[in-house]
């Protein structure tokens, strides 16, 4: 049966890869309902899936912002495997107007915490600028969004840290895509964190020294140089001055970054530099451009305050718009003679890295013909980078998923230490298990840690949702990167995969499952109340035991073929109700979880053994086990039945063999094996004055007579 299930799961997972994802939800009319008059929503843009927002009060008709669905630009799968869809609006300066929730499938917000905490989180984006790095704090309920140096830190949502970080990444990725396409914004993802000018770093240097150091970029093209650029064109050789005076200057071009005090004061004078700083907005960059020679940057037709048509600035392949500042400044003494010079500025949210390499291109043009002339262009290039000593460069911010790991390093280290302790005990259990009271104390203590710390505090409860979510993510072609946003769960997954090869499925189900631990404490409470434990008839137990495999196959199939139905069926797990939101949920879900705990108090670990689809998945993974590590004697089952009667999981056959598919590794049978006062064969041989010789095995333990069924 297990082989059949494995083949079925593999087939369904492959089938899921052929299905397509889901696109946006809204059309123009639906989006317009979010923006009442005088605002108007235009037609969706052809180059980027966004709608322009205009206002009846602005006669120029220029967009005052853009609105878009995040799923069209950043379909990042959520924790459950389905991308969150948000309606995001930014203004023309790259400031968030609003972020609204359209659709989400995150388990913690579906019937758990509800959507109100998520909507409250999204409200924090209003008024934030894309030019500021935006991150999420690890805890919710603080003092609201704060600024940490150059960063904006938003409040997260307790019990939904992974989902919130994915949502933040969705908002920023989609907004940056629109800002780059329509607002001339480069953004830190393209060129790294921008440098900032050191206002206290000032050196009084003259023009020649600035040129020599590279602080002022300089390019000289002779007549012969320009002629060479046109050598392959139809206008080659038509410049008479190139023949008569090949070494004469056709163009000299100078460029410099004005925000640096050492450069700005040298080119503009102290008064001019102070005027420039007053004129610029926060985060706005200004450049000085000058030309000399036969060609010039501007001519008599140039309109002040507009963009110089001959000059282009790019960085990292991204072009930037430059506009004349129209500053009337007196040129300091000691500068060369120029035929034109401009002070230009970029938009405030350009995203330019002023300390990084950039390229200026000057357009050269020749004309062929007179009636319908043909214009032939060539570009003169100058690569420019201001000296690094005048900038502070912040270290690159780690990716969002790595920030999640850094924020939870305490939980990861604590759980890692607990896993190391557990693995040590499982590998060398004798000292712990040979005293029944010692084993009980260790087991209950570790289960309390699993429930309280791993489950309720660190939110490390693994779930079948992670299996169905992986299928949906692969189906959408998005990979499994979203798992990185939940480091605690990823640590638990990695640890469980390791245990599959060594001990089988029981390590997780018996020691690391918070709901499994809660069921054991429920059983202890029932015993304290005088309720006796019962066992189902063997035939009924076997029949119900197959039910978890049926549920597993059904959930995998539905995740691939009917995801919305799968979202409802995963509620067969009470994990979200009892662990994720700690019973803070509507009464039907709480009643269901409570009923399962009552059943677990009567029929030991009822849900784990008969209903849990994740447990079925663990049993499939447990087939990778390489060792028959539970010690047995030749007398086990022949005739001794002590361990079988004591096993609350019914994982020991009459023959004495251990069924590792049903074993939860409670170590009770290992304790009996090592306890001379409880192991019947040892007691019998001791009465007869003989010593029982175990069948030899590495490590001094007896070999298992029959590893499986």
C-alpha positions as CSV (number, residue, x, y, z in Angstrom):
1,X,0.0,0.0,0.0
2,X,2.8,2.4,0.9
3,X,4.4,1.8,-2.5
4,X,1.2,2.6,-4.2
5,X,0.8,5.8,-2.2
6,X,4.4,6.9,-3.1
7,X,3.7,6.3,-6.8
8,X,0.4,8.2,-6.6
9,X,2.0,11.2,-4.8
10,X,4.8,11.4,-7.4
11,X,2.3,11.2,-10.3
12,X,0.1,13.9,-8.8
13,X,3.1,16.2,-8.1
14,X,4.2,15.9,-11.7
15,X,0.7,16.5,-13.0
16,X,0.6,19.7,-10.9
17,X,3.5,21.1,-12.8
18,X,1.5,21.3,-16.0
19,X,-1.2,23.5,-14.6
20,X,-1.2,27.3,-15.0
21,X,-1.4,29.9,-12.3
22,X,-4.0,32.6,-11.8
23,X,-3.8,36.2,-12.9
24,X,-5.2,39.4,-11.6
25,X,-8.8,39.8,-10.4
26,X,-9.9,43.3,-11.4
27,X,-10.7,45.2,-14.6
28,X,-10.7,49.0,-15.0
29,X,-14.2,49.5,-13.7
30,X,-13.5,47.5,-10.6
31,X,-10.3,49.5,-9.9
32,X,-12.2,52.8,-10.4
33,X,-14.4,52.0,-7.5
34,X,-11.4,52.5,-5.2
35,X,-10.8,56.0,-6.6
36,X,-13.9,58.2,-6.6
37,X,-14.1,61.6,-8.4
38,X,-12.3,63.9,-9.0
39,X,-9.8,61.0,-9.5
40,X,-10.0,58.9,-12.6
41,X,-8.6,55.6,-13.6
42,X,-7.3,55.3,-17.2
43,X,-6.8,52.4,-19.5
44,X,-4.2,49.7,-18.5
45,X,-0.8,50.6,-19.8
46,X,0.7,48.5,-22.6
47,X,4.2,48.1,-21.2
48,X,3.4,47.4,-17.6
49,X,0.2,46.0,-16.0
50,X,-0.9,49.1,-14.2
51,X,-3.6,51.8,-14.5
52,X,-2.7,55.5,-14.5
53,X,-4.6,57.7,-12.0
54,X,-5.4,61.2,-13.1
55,X,-7.4,64.0,-11.6
56,X,-10.1,66.2,-13.1
57,X,-8.5,69.1,-11.2
58,X,-5.2,68.9,-13.1
59,X,-5.6,70.4,-16.6
60,X,-2.3,68.9,-17.9
61,X,-3.8,65.4,-17.6
62,X,-0.5,63.9,-16.4
63,X,-0.8,60.8,-14.2
64,X,-0.6,61.7,-10.5
65,X,0.0,58.0,-9.7
66,X,-0.4,54.4,-10.7
67,X,-2.5,51.5,-9.3
68,X,-1.8,47.8,-10.0
69,X,-2.5,44.3,-8.8
70,X,0.6,42.8,-7.1
71,X,-0.1,39.3,-8.6
72,X,0.5,40.7,-12.1
73,X,4.0,41.8,-11.2
74,X,5.1,39.8,-8.2
75,X,3.2,36.4,-7.9
76,X,5.3,35.3,-4.9
77,X,3.8,32.2,-3.4
78,X,2.6,32.5,0.2
79,X,3.0,30.1,3.0
80,X,0.2,28.0,1.6
81,X,1.6,28.1,-1.9
82,X,-0.8,30.6,-3.5
83,X,0.3,34.2,-4.3
84,X,-1.3,37.0,-2.2
85,X,-3.0,39.6,-4.4
86,X,-2.9,43.2,-3.3
87,X,-4.1,46.4,-4.9
88,X,-1.2,48.8,-4.6
89,X,-1.3,52.5,-5.5
90,X,1.8,54.8,-5.7
91,X,1.9,58.5,-6.6
92,X,4.2,60.1,-9.2
93,X,6.9,60.6,-6.5
94,X,7.0,56.9,-5.6
95,X,5.1,57.3,-2.3
96,X,2.5,54.7,-1.4
97,X,-1.1,56.0,-1.6
98,X,-2.6,52.8,-0.3
99,X,-2.2,49.0,-0.2
100,X,-5.5,47.0,-0.1
101,X,-6.1,43.3,0.3
102,X,-7.8,41.6,-2.6
103,X,-7.2,37.9,-2.1
104,X,-5.1,35.8,0.2
105,X,-5.0,32.1,1.2
106,X,-2.6,32.2,4.2
107,X,-3.8,29.6,6.7
108,X,-3.2,31.8,9.7
109,X,-5.5,34.5,8.4
110,X,-8.2,32.1,7.1
111,X,-10.5,31.5,10.1
112,X,-7.5,31.8,12.4
113,X,-6.4,35.4,13.3
114,X,-8.8,36.7,10.6
115,X,-8.0,39.3,8.1
116,X,-8.1,42.4,10.3
117,X,-4.5,42.1,11.6
118,X,-3.4,41.8,8.0
119,X,-5.4,44.8,6.9
120,X,-4.0,46.8,9.8
121,X,-0.5,45.8,8.7
122,X,-1.1,47.0,5.1
123,X,-2.2,50.4,6.3
124,X,1.3,51.1,7.5
125,X,2.5,51.6,3.9
126,X,0.5,54.8,3.4
127,X,2.9,57.7,3.0
128,X,6.0,55.6,2.8
129,X,8.5,56.2,-0.1
130,X,10.0,53.6,-2.3
131,X,13.3,55.4,-1.9
132,X,13.5,54.2,1.7
133,X,14.3,50.5,2.4
134,X,11.3,49.0,4.1
135,X,11.6,45.9,6.4
136,X,9.4,44.1,8.9
137,X,10.0,43.7,12.6
138,X,9.8,40.2,14.0
139,X,7.0,41.0,16.6
140,X,3.7,42.8,16.3
141,X,2.1,45.1,18.8
142,X,4.9,47.7,19.3
143,X,4.8,51.4,18.7
144,X,3.9,51.3,15.1
145,X,6.2,51.8,12.1
146,X,9.6,53.3,13.0
147,X,12.6,54.6,11.2
148,X,15.8,52.7,12.0
149,X,18.6,54.9,10.5
150,X,18.0,54.6,6.7
151,X,15.3,51.9,7.1
152,X,11.6,52.0,7.7
153,X,10.7,49.1,10.1
154,X,7.0,48.1,10.0
155,X,5.2,46.2,12.8
156,X,4.7,42.5,11.9
157,X,1.9,40.2,13.0
158,X,2.5,37.7,15.8
159,X,2.0,34.1,14.7
160,X,2.2,35.2,11.0
161,X,5.8,36.3,10.7
162,X,6.6,34.3,7.6
163,X,3.4,35.3,5.8
164,X,4.0,39.0,6.6
165,X,7.5,39.0,5.2
166,X,6.3,37.4,2.0
167,X,3.6,40.1,1.8
168,X,6.2,42.8,2.3
169,X,8.3,41.4,-0.5
170,X,5.2,41.2,-2.7
171,X,4.4,44.9,-2.1
172,X,8.0,46.1,-2.7
173,X,8.7,44.0,-5.8
174,X,5.5,44.9,-7.6
175,X,5.8,48.6,-6.7
176,X,9.4,48.8,-7.8
177,X,8.5,47.2,-11.1
178,X,6.0,50.0,-11.8
179,X,8.3,52.7,-10.5
180,X,11.2,51.6,-12.8
181,X,8.9,51.4,-15.8
182,X,7.0,54.7,-15.3
183,X,8.8,56.9,-12.7
184,X,12.4,56.5,-13.8
185,X,13.3,54.8,-10.6
186,X,16.3,52.4,-10.5
187,X,15.9,51.0,-7.0
188,X,18.4,49.3,-4.8
189,X,17.7,45.8,-6.3
190,X,19.3,46.9,-9.6
191,X,22.5,48.7,-8.4
192,X,22.8,47.9,-4.7
193,X,22.4,50.3,-1.7
194,X,23.2,53.9,-2.8
195,X,26.0,55.8,-1.3
196,X,25.4,59.0,0.7
197,X,27.5,62.2,0.5
198,X,29.7,62.9,3.5
199,X,28.8,66.6,4.3
200,X,31.8,67.0,6.5
201,X,34.3,65.7,3.9
202,X,35.5,68.9,2.2
203,X,38.7,69.6,0.3
204,X,39.4,73.0,-1.4
205,X,40.6,71.9,-4.8
206,X,40.9,73.9,-8.0
207,X,39.4,72.9,-11.4
208,X,42.5,71.1,-12.7
209,X,43.0,69.1,-9.5
210,X,39.3,68.0,-9.7
211,X,39.7,66.9,-13.3
212,X,43.0,65.0,-12.5
213,X,41.4,63.1,-9.6
214,X,38.4,62.1,-11.7
215,X,36.0,64.2,-9.6
216,X,35.2,66.1,-12.8
217,X,34.9,63.8,-15.8
218,X,36.4,65.0,-19.0
219,X,36.2,63.9,-22.6
220,X,37.9,65.6,-25.6
221,X,37.0,64.6,-29.2
222,X,39.1,65.9,-32.0
223,X,37.7,66.5,-35.5
224,X,39.5,63.2,-36.6
225,X,37.9,61.3,-33.7
226,X,34.4,62.3,-34.7
227,X,35.2,61.5,-38.4
228,X,36.3,58.0,-37.3
229,X,32.9,57.5,-35.6
230,X,31.2,58.2,-39.0
231,X,33.6,56.2,-41.0
232,X,31.1,53.4,-41.7
233,X,28.2,55.8,-42.6
234,X,27.0,57.6,-45.7
235,X,28.2,60.9,-44.5
236,X,31.8,59.8,-44.0
237,X,34.4,62.5,-45.2
238,X,31.9,65.3,-45.4
239,X,33.4,67.4,-42.6
240,X,35.9,69.7,-44.3
241,X,37.4,70.8,-41.0
242,X,38.3,67.2,-40.2
243,X,40.5,67.2,-43.4
244,X,42.0,70.7,-42.8
245,X,42.4,70.5,-39.1
246,X,42.2,66.9,-37.8
247,X,43.6,67.7,-34.4
248,X,41.3,70.6,-33.8
249,X,38.7,70.3,-31.0
250,X,35.3,69.2,-32.1
251,X,33.9,68.6,-28.6
252,X,35.0,68.9,-25.0
253,X,32.6,67.6,-22.4
254,X,32.9,67.9,-18.6
255,X,30.5,66.3,-16.1
256,X,30.6,66.4,-12.3
257,X,28.4,65.5,-9.3
258,X,27.4,68.7,-7.6
259,X,26.1,67.4,-4.2
260,X,29.7,66.7,-3.0
261,X,30.9,69.9,-1.3
262,X,34.4,69.7,-2.7
263,X,33.0,69.6,-6.2
264,X,30.0,71.9,-5.8
265,X,31.8,74.7,-4.1
266,X,34.6,74.6,-6.6
267,X,32.2,74.9,-9.6
268,X,29.4,77.1,-8.2
269,X,31.2,79.0,-5.4
270,X,30.1,79.0,-1.8
271,X,27.0,81.1,-2.4
272,X,26.0,79.1,-5.4
273,X,26.4,75.8,-3.6
274,X,24.3,77.0,-0.8
275,X,21.6,78.1,-3.3
276,X,21.8,74.6,-4.9
277,X,21.3,72.8,-1.6
278,X,18.2,75.0,-0.9
279,X,16.8,74.2,-4.3
280,X,17.2,70.4,-4.2
281,X,14.6,68.1,-2.5
282,X,15.8,65.5,0.0
283,X,17.5,62.7,-1.9
284,X,17.7,64.6,-5.2
285,X,20.9,64.5,-7.2
286,X,22.4,67.4,-9.3
287,X,25.1,67.4,-11.9
288,X,27.1,70.1,-13.7
289,X,27.5,69.7,-17.4
290,X,29.7,71.9,-19.6
291,X,30.9,71.8,-23.2
292,X,33.4,73.6,-25.4
293,X,34.5,73.3,-29.0
294,X,32.6,73.2,-32.3
295,X,29.6,71.4,-30.8
296,X,27.7,72.3,-27.7
297,X,25.3,70.9,-25.1
298,X,22.5,73.4,-26.0
299,X,21.8,76.0,-28.6
300,X,19.7,79.1,-28.9
301,X,16.5,77.0,-29.2
302,X,16.9,75.4,-25.8
303,X,14.2,76.1,-23.3
304,X,15.4,76.5,-19.7
305,X,13.9,74.0,-17.2
306,X,13.7,71.3,-19.8
307,X,15.8,68.2,-20.5
308,X,19.0,68.6,-22.6
309,X,18.2,66.5,-25.7
310,X,21.8,65.7,-26.5
311,X,22.8,64.2,-23.2
312,X,21.7,60.9,-21.6
313,X,22.7,59.5,-18.2
314,X,22.6,55.7,-17.4
315,X,23.6,53.6,-14.5
316,X,23.5,49.8,-14.5
317,X,21.6,49.9,-17.8
318,X,18.9,52.2,-16.3
319,X,18.4,55.6,-17.9
320,X,17.7,58.7,-15.8
321,X,15.8,61.9,-16.7
322,X,17.7,65.1,-16.2
323,X,16.2,68.6,-16.1
324,X,17.8,72.0,-16.1
325,X,17.6,73.6,-12.7
326,X,17.5,77.1,-14.3
327,X,19.9,78.5,-11.7
328,X,21.4,81.9,-12.4
329,X,24.8,81.5,-10.8
330,X,28.0,83.5,-11.2
331,X,30.9,81.3,-12.5
332,X,33.9,81.3,-10.1
333,X,37.3,82.4,-11.4
334,X,39.7,79.9,-12.7
335,X,37.3,77.9,-14.8
336,X,37.9,77.3,-18.6
337,X,35.8,79.0,-21.2
338,X,32.7,77.0,-22.1
339,X,30.2,77.4,-25.0
340,X,27.4,76.0,-22.8
341,X,27.0,74.7,-19.2
342,X,24.0,73.6,-17.3
343,X,23.1,72.5,-13.7
344,X,20.7,69.6,-14.0
345,X,18.9,67.5,-11.5
346,X,17.3,64.1,-11.4
347,X,13.8,63.4,-9.9
348,X,13.9,63.0,-6.1
349,X,13.2,59.2,-6.2
350,X,15.5,58.4,-9.0
351,X,17.4,55.6,-7.1
352,X,20.7,56.7,-8.5
353,X,23.8,55.6,-6.7
354,X,25.9,58.8,-6.6
355,X,29.0,57.0,-5.6
356,X,28.7,54.3,-8.2
357,X,29.9,54.2,-11.8
358,X,27.7,55.9,-14.4
359,X,27.8,56.8,-18.1
360,X,27.0,60.0,-19.9
361,X,26.3,59.8,-23.6
362,X,26.5,62.9,-25.9
363,X,24.6,62.6,-29.1
364,X,26.5,63.7,-32.2
365,X,24.4,64.3,-35.4
366,X,25.1,64.8,-39.0
367,X,22.5,65.6,-41.7
368,X,22.2,64.1,-45.2
369,X,20.1,66.0,-47.7
370,X,18.2,69.2,-47.5
371,X,14.5,68.8,-48.4
372,X,13.9,65.6,-46.4
373,X,17.1,65.3,-44.5
374,X,18.2,62.1,-42.9
375,X,19.8,62.4,-39.5
376,X,22.7,60.1,-38.6
377,X,23.6,59.8,-35.0
378,X,26.7,58.7,-33.1
379,X,27.3,58.7,-29.4
380,X,30.3,60.1,-27.5
381,X,30.6,58.3,-24.1
382,X,32.2,59.4,-20.9
383,X,32.3,57.0,-17.9
384,X,32.2,58.9,-14.6
385,X,32.5,58.0,-10.9
386,X,33.1,60.5,-8.2
387,X,35.9,59.6,-5.7
388,X,34.8,57.1,-3.1
389,X,36.3,59.1,-0.2
390,X,33.6,61.6,-0.3
391,X,30.8,59.1,0.3
392,X,29.5,56.8,3.0
393,X,28.4,53.5,1.6
394,X,26.0,51.5,3.8
395,X,26.5,47.7,3.8
396,X,24.1,45.8,1.5
397,X,20.9,44.9,3.4
398,X,20.4,41.2,3.6
399,X,17.5,39.7,1.6
400,X,14.2,39.6,3.3
401,X,14.4,35.9,4.0
402,X,17.8,36.2,5.6
403,X,16.4,39.0,7.8
404,X,13.8,36.5,9.0
405,X,16.6,34.1,9.9
406,X,18.5,36.8,11.7
407,X,15.4,38.0,13.6
408,X,14.8,34.5,14.9
409,X,18.3,33.4,15.7
410,X,17.4,32.9,19.4
411,X,14.6,30.5,18.6
412,X,16.8,28.7,16.0
413,X,19.6,28.2,18.4
414,X,17.3,27.1,21.2
415,X,15.5,24.5,19.0
416,X,18.9,23.4,17.5
417,X,20.2,22.7,21.0
418,X,17.0,20.8,21.9
419,X,17.3,18.7,18.7
420,X,21.0,17.9,19.5
421,X,19.9,16.7,22.9
422,X,17.1,14.6,21.5
423,X,19.3,13.0,18.8
424,X,21.9,12.2,21.4
425,X,19.4,10.4,23.6
426,X,18.0,8.5,20.6
427,X,21.4,7.5,19.6
428,X,22.6,6.4,23.1
429,X,19.3,5.9,25.0
430,X,20.4,3.5,27.7
431,X,21.2,5.9,30.6
432,X,17.9,7.7,30.1
433,X,15.6,4.7,29.6
434,X,16.9,2.1,32.1
435,X,15.2,4.0,34.9
436,X,11.4,4.3,34.1
437,X,11.0,7.4,36.2
438,X,14.0,9.1,34.5
439,X,12.6,8.3,31.1
440,X,9.2,9.6,32.1
441,X,10.7,12.9,33.4
442,X,12.8,13.3,30.2
443,X,9.9,12.5,27.9
444,X,7.4,14.8,29.6
445,X,9.9,17.6,29.9
446,X,10.8,17.4,26.2
447,X,7.1,17.2,25.1
448,X,6.4,20.3,27.2
449,X,9.2,22.1,25.4
450,X,7.8,20.9,22.1
451,X,4.3,22.1,22.9
452,X,5.2,25.3,24.6
453,X,8.3,26.5,22.8
454,X,8.4,24.9,19.4
455,X,4.6,25.0,19.0
456,X,3.0,28.0,20.8
457,X,6.0,30.3,21.0
458,X,8.2,29.6,17.9
459,X,5.3,28.6,15.6
460,X,7.2,25.5,14.4
461,X,4.3,23.1,14.0
462,X,4.7,21.3,10.7
463,X,1.5,20.8,8.7
464,X,0.2,19.1,5.6
465,X,-0.3,22.7,4.4
466,X,3.4,22.8,3.7
467,X,3.1,19.7,1.4
468,X,0.1,21.1,-0.5
469,X,1.7,24.6,-0.6
470,X,4.8,23.1,-2.1
471,X,2.7,21.5,-4.9
472,X,1.0,24.8,-5.6
473,X,4.2,26.7,-5.7
474,X,5.8,24.2,-8.1
475,X,2.5,24.4,-10.1
476,X,2.9,28.2,-10.4
477,X,6.5,27.8,-11.5
478,X,7.7,29.8,-8.4
479,X,9.8,27.2,-6.8
480,X,10.1,26.7,-3.0
481,X,11.8,29.9,-2.1
482,X,8.9,31.0,0.1
483,X,9.9,28.3,2.6
484,X,13.0,30.4,3.4
485,X,10.7,33.0,5.1
486,X,9.8,30.6,7.9
487,X,13.2,29.5,9.3
488,X,11.8,27.6,12.3
489,X,9.6,25.4,10.2
490,X,12.5,24.9,7.7
491,X,14.7,23.8,10.5
492,X,12.1,21.4,11.7
493,X,11.7,20.0,8.1
494,X,15.4,19.6,7.7
495,X,15.7,17.8,11.1
496,X,12.8,15.5,10.2
497,X,14.3,14.6,6.9
498,X,17.5,13.6,8.6
499,X,15.6,11.4,11.1
500,X,13.9,9.6,8.2
501,X,17.2,7.9,7.4
502,X,18.3,7.1,10.9
503,X,15.2,6.4,13.1
504,X,12.2,6.6,10.7
505,X,9.0,8.6,11.1
506,X,8.6,8.3,14.9
507,X,11.1,11.0,15.8
508,X,8.9,13.7,14.6
509,X,5.5,12.2,15.4
510,X,6.7,11.0,18.9
511,X,8.8,13.9,20.0
512,X,8.6,17.0,17.7
513,X,5.0,17.4,16.9
514,X,3.3,20.0,19.2
515,X,-0.2,18.7,18.7
516,X,1.1,15.2,19.3
517,X,2.5,16.4,22.6
518,X,-0.8,18.1,23.4
519,X,-2.6,14.8,22.9
520,X,-0.2,13.0,25.3
521,X,-0.9,15.6,28.0
522,X,-4.6,15.2,27.3
523,X,-4.2,11.5,28.0
524,X,-2.4,12.2,31.3
525,X,-5.2,14.6,32.3
526,X,-7.8,11.9,31.5
527,X,-5.9,9.4,33.6
528,X,-5.8,11.9,36.5
529,X,-9.6,12.3,36.2
530,X,-10.1,8.6,36.4
531,X,-10.9,8.0,32.8
532,X,-9.5,4.6,31.7
533,X,-7.7,4.2,28.4
534,X,-9.3,2.1,25.8
535,X,-8.2,0.3,22.7
536,X,-10.0,-0.1,19.4
537,X,-10.5,-3.6,18.1
538,X,-7.5,-4.6,15.9
539,X,-9.6,-4.8,12.7
540,X,-11.1,-1.4,13.3
541,X,-7.7,0.1,14.2
542,X,-6.3,-1.2,10.9
543,X,-9.2,0.1,8.9
544,X,-9.0,3.6,10.4
545,X,-5.2,3.6,10.1
546,X,-5.6,3.5,6.3
547,X,-7.9,6.6,6.5
548,X,-4.9,8.9,7.0
549,X,-3.4,7.7,3.7
550,X,-6.6,8.2,1.9
551,X,-6.7,11.8,3.3
552,X,-3.1,12.3,2.2
553,X,-3.8,11.2,-1.4
554,X,-7.0,13.3,-1.5
555,X,-5.2,16.4,-0.3
556,X,-2.3,16.1,-2.7
557,X,-4.7,15.5,-5.6
558,X,-6.9,18.5,-4.7
559,X,-3.8,20.7,-4.2
560,X,-2.9,19.9,-7.8
561,X,-6.4,19.9,-9.4
562,X,-8.8,21.9,-7.1
563,X,-6.7,24.2,-4.8
564,X,-9.7,26.0,-3.2
565,X,-11.2,22.7,-2.1
566,X,-7.9,21.6,-0.7
567,X,-7.8,24.8,1.4
568,X,-11.0,23.7,3.1
569,X,-10.1,20.0,3.5
570,X,-6.8,20.8,5.3
571,X,-8.9,21.9,8.2
572,X,-9.0,18.2,9.0
573,X,-5.8,19.1,10.8
574,X,-6.5,20.9,14.1
575,X,-3.0,22.3,14.2
576,X,-3.9,25.9,13.2
577,X,-6.7,26.0,15.8
578,X,-4.8,24.4,18.7
579,X,-1.2,25.5,18.1
580,X,-1.0,28.4,15.6
581,X,-3.7,30.5,17.2
582,X,-3.9,28.7,20.5
583,X,-7.7,28.1,20.4
584,X,-8.4,31.8,19.6
585,X,-10.8,30.9,16.8
586,X,-14.5,30.5,16.1
587,X,-16.3,27.8,18.1
588,X,-16.8,25.0,15.5
589,X,-13.0,24.8,15.0
590,X,-12.3,24.9,18.7
591,X,-15.0,22.2,19.3
592,X,-13.4,20.0,16.7
593,X,-9.9,20.3,18.2
594,X,-11.3,19.7,21.7
595,X,-13.2,16.6,20.6
596,X,-10.0,15.2,19.1
597,X,-8.1,15.9,22.4
598,X,-10.9,14.1,24.3
599,X,-10.7,11.1,21.9
600,X,-6.9,11.1,22.4
601,X,-7.4,11.0,26.1
602,X,-9.5,7.8,25.7
603,X,-7.9,6.2,22.6
604,X,-4.2,7.0,22.8
605,X,-3.2,9.6,20.1
606,X,-6.3,9.0,18.2
607,X,-5.8,11.7,15.6
608,X,-2.1,10.8,15.0
609,X,-2.8,7.2,14.4
610,X,-6.0,7.3,12.4
611,X,-6.6,10.7,10.8
612,X,-3.4,12.7,10.4
613,X,-2.4,13.1,6.7
614,X,0.9,14.6,7.8
615,X,1.5,11.4,9.8
616,X,0.8,9.4,6.7
617,X,3.4,11.5,4.9
618,X,5.9,10.9,7.7
619,X,5.2,7.1,7.4
620,X,6.0,7.3,3.7
621,X,9.2,9.2,4.5
622,X,10.1,6.7,7.2
623,X,10.5,4.1,4.5
624,X,13.9,5.7,4.0
625,X,15.1,4.3,7.4
626,X,18.4,2.5,7.1
627,X,18.6,1.0,10.6
628,X,16.5,-1.4,12.6
629,X,17.7,0.5,15.7
630,X,15.2,-0.7,18.4
631,X,16.8,-3.6,20.3
632,X,15.0,-6.9,20.5
633,X,15.8,-10.3,21.9
634,X,15.2,-13.7,20.4
635,X,12.6,-14.3,23.2
636,X,10.6,-11.2,22.2
637,X,7.2,-12.6,21.2
638,X,8.5,-16.1,21.7
639,X,7.1,-16.3,24.2
640,X,7.5,-12.8,25.9
641,X,4.7,-10.3,25.2
642,X,5.6,-7.8,27.9
643,X,6.6,-5.0,25.5
644,X,3.6,-5.6,23.2
645,X,1.1,-5.3,26.0
646,X,2.8,-2.1,27.3
647,X,3.0,-0.4,23.8
648,X,0.2,2.2,23.7
649,X,0.7,2.6,19.9
650,X,0.1,-1.1,19.1
651,X,3.3,-1.0,17.2
652,X,4.7,-4.4,18.4
653,X,3.4,-7.6,16.8
654,X,2.6,-10.8,18.5
655,X,5.8,-12.1,16.9
656,X,7.7,-9.4,18.8
657,X,8.6,-7.5,15.6
658,X,8.5,-3.7,15.6
659,X,6.3,-2.0,13.1
660,X,8.3,1.1,12.4
661,X,5.4,2.6,10.4
662,X,3.3,2.7,13.6
663,X,6.1,3.3,16.2
664,X,6.3,6.7,17.8
665,X,9.6,6.0,19.5
666,X,8.4,6.6,23.0
667,X,11.4,4.4,24.1
668,X,9.2,2.4,26.6
669,X,10.2,-0.9,25.0
670,X,13.9,0.1,25.0
671,X,13.6,0.9,28.7
672,X,12.1,-2.5,29.4
673,X,14.9,-4.1,27.4
674,X,17.6,-2.5,29.5
675,X,15.8,-2.9,32.9
676,X,16.6,-6.1,34.6
677,X,13.5,-5.6,36.9
678,X,11.1,-5.4,34.0
679,X,12.4,-7.5,31.1
680,X,10.8,-10.9,31.6
681,X,13.5,-13.0,29.8
682,X,16.3,-11.3,31.9
683,X,14.3,-11.9,35.1
684,X,13.6,-15.6,34.2
685,X,17.3,-16.3,33.4
686,X,18.4,-14.6,36.5
687,X,16.1,-16.8,38.6
688,X,17.6,-19.8,37.0
689,X,21.1,-18.5,37.8
690,X,22.0,-18.1,34.1
691,X,22.9,-15.0,32.1
692,X,20.9,-14.0,29.1
693,X,23.2,-13.5,26.1
694,X,21.9,-10.9,23.6
695,X,22.4,-11.5,20.0
696,X,25.4,-9.4,19.2
697,X,25.1,-6.0,17.6
698,X,27.4,-3.0,17.2
699,X,27.0,-0.8,20.3
700,X,26.4,-3.7,22.6
701,X,22.6,-3.9,21.8
702,X,20.8,-7.0,20.7
703,X,19.8,-7.2,17.1
704,X,16.2,-6.9,16.1
705,X,14.7,-10.3,15.3
706,X,12.4,-8.9,12.6
707,X,12.8,-5.2,11.6
708,X,9.4,-4.7,10.2
709,X,6.1,-6.5,9.6
